[in-house]
Amino acid sequence: MKVFTYSEARQNLSKLLNIARKEEVEIRRKDGTIFSLVSKQEKEKSPFDVPGMKTKATTRDILRDVRESRAG
């Protein structure tokens, strides 16, 4: 774990964020307060996680089309 003073963190923010991608970073203030900086990991998305869409098709229409596509 890397430890930075508040002043160092302020002057080297870009470097600090790059380090935080890989490991936890602590920032310490003069008054003794300690802050921890960690990168948030993006959640893996399912390939089936797609936005919905509006359509005038009914369930019956969709089922008919699925049956036709499987028969042909």
Secondary structure as UniProt FT lines:
FT   STRAND          2..5
FT   HELIX           6..11
FT   HELIX           13..20
FT   TURN            21..22
FT   STRAND          25..28
FT   TURN            30..31
FT   STRAND          34..37
FT   TURN            47..48
FT   HELIX           59..71
//
